[in-house]
Amino acid sequence: MTTTLRPDQPERHGAGGARSRRYTVCVNSRPVGGIELSAAPRFGVMAGRITGLEIHEADRRRGRATVAALAAEEVLRGWGCDEVQVDLPGDAAAVRRLADGLGYTERNRNMAKPLSGPAPELPAGSSVRPMTAAEYEVWNEQQAIAYVESLVARGVPFAQASARAEADHGALLADGPGTAGTLLLTLVHRRQDVGTLWLRLRDAADPAVPAWVYSVEVGEEHRGQGHGRTLMLVAERECLDAGVATLGLNVFGGNTPALRLYESLGYATVRRCLFKRLL
């Protein structure tokens, strides 16, 4: 049997070479499902994206989805894509197995936790205070460097990574420590500064977006003592005090210690972002 992708709508074009198209998945010319393909410049590469892959119930468990995904990769190669990206719901176990079998790698995942009940107590000897303006300047530079390094480690060219870091920090921290809806806090344990927290309580552009932990950082000499957990408890406490019901965060692929910490605190994966190089 031959599995093919048949265009079922005109190709759409956008800025910078972006393009997209919807296809019908066919087996021997018989429709068995559908798939959406798109491509756009991202982080200095042409990134393809597969969305909406669906195989009709009667044709599932026959390898149709696998062959359709491989055919989609060939289309994206023809479009000049350097890599292909797929976003999966956190509970899509079957699709994750399919992606694993096709050689996809997790780039990052989003996790979230519903918040309720009384605000958690901090360990004895721990407290938080607002980050000072002088501390912010040093912290912001270090955060930008770490962000660039994390992007470069995942294949983003340095120039594009630097531009992205500058743009993101400029947008998220437009007024530095005074940015509305954002908290920049320093964790103090027994009179020593041991870590920092960057927490956005509310998104001014969209109140429906959950609160978000952008950074939890513990000084190297203070790691392994539970301060990362304390900083997450601080974030939850601040959210509850502000009437925020959900807290989300991002974890880069391979960061096992952070993943274990968040899972132990009750955070669940809501989205996985996978990618595969197209050679």
C-alpha positions in Angstrom: 0.0 0.0 0.0 1.2 3.5 -0.8 0.7 6.4 1.7 0.7 9.9 0.2 -0.1 13.4 1.1 -2.6 15.1 -1.2 -2.9 19.0 -1.0 -6.5 19.9 -0.2 -6.1 23.7 -0.2 -3.9 26.3 -1.8 -0.5 27.0 -0.2 -0.4 30.1 2.0 2.6 32.4 2.2 3.8 34.8 4.8 6.7 37.1 5.7 10.3 35.9 5.6 9.5 32.8 3.5 6.8 31.4 5.8 4.4 29.0 4.2 1.8 26.5 5.2 -0.6 24.0 3.6 -3.2 21.4 4.6 -3.0 17.9 3.2 -5.2 14.8 3.1 -3.4 11.6 4.1 -4.2 8.9 1.5 -3.6 5.2 1.2 -3.8 4.1 -2.4 -5.7 7.4 -3.1 -8.2 6.6 -0.3 -8.5 9.4 2.3 -7.5 8.1 5.8 -6.8 11.3 7.6 -5.3 14.8 7.5 -2.2 16.8 8.4 -1.1 20.5 8.5 2.4 21.6 7.6 4.0 25.0 8.0 7.5 26.5 7.8 8.9 29.8 9.0 12.3 31.3 10.0 13.0 30.7 13.7 16.3 31.2 15.6 18.3 31.5 12.4 17.0 28.3 10.8 14.0 27.4 8.6 11.8 25.4 11.0 9.0 23.2 9.8 6.1 22.3 12.0 3.7 19.4 11.9 0.2 20.0 13.4 -3.2 18.4 13.3 -2.0 14.9 12.3 -5.2 12.8 12.5 -5.9 9.3 11.2 -9.4 8.0 11.0 -10.4 5.5 13.7 -10.8 2.6 11.3 -7.3 3.1 9.9 -5.4 3.5 13.2 -2.8 1.0 14.5 -1.6 0.2 11.0 1.4 2.5 10.8 -0.5 5.1 8.8 0.5 7.9 11.2 4.2 6.9 11.0 4.3 6.9 7.2 2.3 10.2 7.1 4.9 11.8 9.4 7.8 10.6 7.3 6.0 11.9 4.2 5.5 15.2 5.9 9.2 15.4 6.7 10.0 14.9 3.0 7.7 17.8 2.1 9.4 20.0 4.7 12.8 19.1 3.4 11.6 20.2 0.0 10.6 23.5 1.5 14.2 24.0 2.7 13.6 23.3 6.4 16.6 22.6 8.6 14.4 21.0 11.4 10.9 19.9 12.1 9.0 20.7 15.3 6.1 19.1 17.0 4.1 20.2 20.1 2.3 17.4 22.0 -0.2 17.6 24.9 1.3 16.3 28.1 -1.0 13.3 28.2 -0.5 12.2 24.6 1.4 9.0 25.4 0.7 7.2 22.1 1.8 10.2 20.0 4.9 10.5 22.2 5.8 6.9 21.4 5.4 7.6 17.7 7.7 10.7 18.0 10.3 8.7 19.9 10.3 6.0 17.3 10.8 8.7 14.5 13.9 10.2 16.4 12.4 13.3 17.9 14.1 14.9 20.9 12.4 16.9 23.7 13.6 20.5 23.5 11.5 21.7 26.5 8.2 21.1 28.2 5.6 23.3 29.9 4.3 22.3 33.4 1.6 23.7 35.5 0.0 23.3 38.9 -3.4 24.4 40.2 -3.1 26.3 43.5 -5.4 26.1 46.4 -5.5 26.1 50.2 -3.4 28.1 52.6 -0.2 29.6 51.5 2.8 27.3 52.2 5.1 28.1 55.1 8.8 28.6 54.4 11.5 26.6 56.1 12.8 28.0 59.4 15.5 30.7 58.8 14.3 31.5 55.2 12.7 34.7 54.0 12.5 36.8 50.9 13.0 40.5 50.0 12.7 42.5 46.8 15.7 42.6 44.6 17.4 46.0 44.7 18.1 48.1 41.6 21.9 47.4 41.8 21.3 43.7 42.2 18.9 43.7 39.3 21.6 45.0 36.9 24.0 42.2 37.7 21.2 39.6 37.8 19.7 40.7 34.5 23.1 40.4 32.7 23.7 37.0 34.1 20.2 35.9 33.1 20.7 37.1 29.6 24.0 35.2 29.3 22.5 32.0 30.6 19.5 32.3 28.2 21.9 32.8 25.3 23.9 29.8 26.4 20.8 27.6 26.7 19.7 28.5 23.2 23.1 28.0 21.6 23.3 24.6 23.4 20.1 23.6 21.5 21.5 24.6 18.1 20.5 28.3 17.8 23.2 30.4 16.2 24.8 32.8 18.7 23.7 36.0 16.9 20.1 34.9 16.8 20.2 33.7 20.4 21.6 37.0 21.6 18.9 39.0 19.7 16.2 36.7 21.1 17.5 37.1 24.6 17.6 40.9 24.3 14.1 41.1 22.8 12.6 38.7 25.4 14.1 40.4 28.4 13.2 43.8 27.0 9.6 42.8 26.6 9.1 40.8 29.8 11.0 43.3 32.0 10.2 46.6 30.3 10.5 48.5 33.6 13.1 46.3 35.3 12.3 45.5 38.9 9.3 47.8 38.7 7.6 45.9 35.9 3.9 45.6 36.6 2.7 42.2 37.6 6.2 40.9 38.0 8.1 40.0 41.2 11.9 39.8 41.4 12.8 38.4 44.8 16.0 37.4 46.7 15.8 34.4 49.0 17.7 34.9 52.3 18.6 32.0 54.5 20.1 32.7 57.9 21.2 36.2 56.8 22.8 34.9 53.6 21.5 35.7 50.1 21.1 32.2 48.6 18.9 32.5 45.5 16.6 34.5 43.3 13.1 34.2 41.8 11.6 35.8 38.7 7.8 35.4 38.9 5.2 37.0 36.6 1.9 37.1 38.5 -0.2 38.4 35.6 0.1 39.0 31.9 -1.2 42.5 31.2 -2.0 41.6 27.6 -4.0 38.5 28.5 -5.5 37.9 32.0 -6.3 34.3 31.1 -2.6 33.4 30.9 -1.4 31.6 34.1 1.2 33.0 36.4 4.7 32.0 35.3 8.0 31.2 36.9 10.7 32.4 34.5 13.7 31.8 36.7 14.6 30.0 39.9 18.3 30.4 40.6 20.3 29.2 43.6 23.9 30.2 44.1 26.3 27.4 43.3 27.7 27.3 46.9 24.2 27.0 48.3 22.8 24.2 46.0 21.7 20.8 47.3 20.2 22.3 50.5 16.6 22.6 49.4 16.6 26.3 48.5 15.2 25.6 45.0 12.2 24.0 46.6 11.9 27.0 49.0 11.9 29.4 46.0 9.0 27.5 44.4 7.1 27.6 47.7 7.7 31.4 47.6 6.2 31.5 44.1 3.1 29.6 45.1 2.7 31.7 48.2 2.9 34.9 46.2 0.3 33.6 43.7 -2.1 32.5 46.4 -1.8 35.9 48.2 -2.6 37.6 44.8 -5.6 35.4 44.1 -3.9 33.5 41.2 -5.1 29.9 40.8 -2.6 28.4 38.4 1.2 28.5 38.2 3.2 27.4 35.2 6.8 27.1 34.2 9.2 25.8 31.5 11.8 23.1 31.8 14.5 22.5 29.1 15.1 19.0 27.9 17.8 17.2 29.9 17.3 19.3 33.1 16.5 16.2 35.2 17.1 17.8 38.6 14.6 20.6 37.9 12.1 18.2 36.4 12.2 16.0 39.5 11.8 19.0 41.8 8.7 20.2 40.0 7.2 16.8 39.8 7.7 16.3 43.5 5.8 19.6 44.1 2.8 18.4 42.1 3.5 20.1 38.7 2.2 18.1 35.7 3.4 18.3 32.1 0.8 20.1 29.9 2.9 20.4 26.7 6.0 18.9 25.2 8.0 20.6 22.5 9.9 18.2 20.3 12.3 18.6 17.4 14.2 16.6 14.8 17.0 17.7 12.5 16.3 17.2 8.8 19.6 16.1 7.3 
